[in-house]
Amino acid sequence: MPSKHWEQGELGTHSYAQDPFYSIHDNGKVDINPDTGTSQSKIELTVNGMYRMTKDWLDSNHMLSEEERATLIDLLAKRGKKTYNPRTKEWE
């Protein structure tokens, strides 16, 4: 997957990197880089690290709307060919 840069409003006020982006690799690892062409200070997360960060964030007061939450649930469920219905709160 090609590198993706964050868009306006996706970074917090305490983000000081010049041109931050992330890359998701076929092996499941995720790289987070502060600037294009800078790999010395990148952060690389393994699948377990990404899982932990995502789980911890979802366990916190993440402020997702019901629609955003349902979208994430649907993305996870599509591997099993089921869709989560946020109205009934059941898998279909």
Legacy VTK file of the C-alpha trace (Angstrom):
# vtk DataFile Version 3.0
C-alpha trace
ASCII
DATASET POLYDATA
POINTS 92 float
0.000 0.000 0.000
1.396 3.431 -0.851
2.188 5.934 1.883
-0.695 8.067 3.082
-0.401 11.575 4.438
-2.774 12.842 7.103
-5.313 15.409 5.987
-6.367 18.690 7.560
-7.998 18.120 10.936
-6.576 14.610 11.453
-3.547 15.675 13.514
-3.685 17.231 16.965
-2.427 20.671 17.922
0.728 19.150 19.430
1.910 17.549 16.164
5.173 19.168 15.114
6.315 16.923 12.252
6.720 18.730 8.935
5.104 16.153 6.662
3.916 13.104 8.677
2.676 10.001 6.897
2.119 6.308 7.436
2.612 3.158 5.386
0.845 -0.179 5.818
2.847 -3.131 4.523
1.724 -6.518 3.204
3.208 -8.216 6.278
0.846 -6.203 8.510
3.466 -3.829 9.879
2.750 -0.114 10.006
5.396 2.625 9.679
4.740 6.139 10.969
7.175 8.766 9.695
7.549 12.432 10.679
8.826 13.650 7.290
9.183 12.388 3.741
12.637 10.909 3.242
13.292 10.598 6.984
13.536 7.028 8.195
15.879 7.530 11.149
13.111 8.532 13.543
10.244 6.447 12.181
8.017 4.301 14.363
7.304 0.771 13.172
4.420 -1.169 14.710
4.059 -4.921 14.365
0.619 -6.478 13.923
0.505 -7.003 17.710
1.538 -3.393 18.331
-1.126 -2.089 15.968
-3.728 -4.337 17.598
-2.773 -3.120 21.076
-2.824 0.538 20.101
-6.198 0.175 18.341
-7.704 -1.827 21.204
-6.452 0.633 23.832
-7.837 3.531 21.812
-11.227 1.846 21.364
-11.309 1.041 25.104
-10.780 4.739 25.873
-13.162 7.634 25.397
-12.440 7.713 21.643
-15.301 10.064 20.730
-16.337 8.138 17.596
-19.825 8.750 16.321
-22.180 5.763 16.147
-21.779 5.773 12.344
-17.952 5.793 12.519
-18.034 2.969 15.054
-20.387 0.931 12.836
-18.093 1.499 9.848
-15.110 0.099 11.751
-17.136 -2.876 12.931
-18.271 -3.529 9.349
-14.664 -3.432 8.107
-13.696 -6.047 10.675
-16.766 -8.167 9.959
-16.378 -8.266 6.173
-13.670 -10.896 6.498
-16.440 -13.208 7.685
-18.890 -11.893 5.056
-21.226 -10.527 7.724
-22.348 -6.965 8.262
-23.019 -5.367 11.618
-26.381 -3.616 11.890
-26.001 -0.758 14.393
-29.784 -0.471 14.777
-30.312 -4.067 15.873
-26.733 -4.440 17.143
-26.553 -7.839 15.477
-24.471 -9.479 12.721
-26.361 -10.187 9.494
LINES 1 93
92 0 1 2 3 4 5 6 7 8 9 10 11 12 13 14 15 16 17 18 19 20 21 22 23 24 25 26 27 28 29 30 31 32 33 34 35 36 37 38 39 40 41 42 43 44 45 46 47 48 49 50 51 52 53 54 55 56 57 58 59 60 61 62 63 64 65 66 67 68 69 70 71 72 73 74 75 76 77 78 79 80 81 82 83 84 85 86 87 88 89 90 91
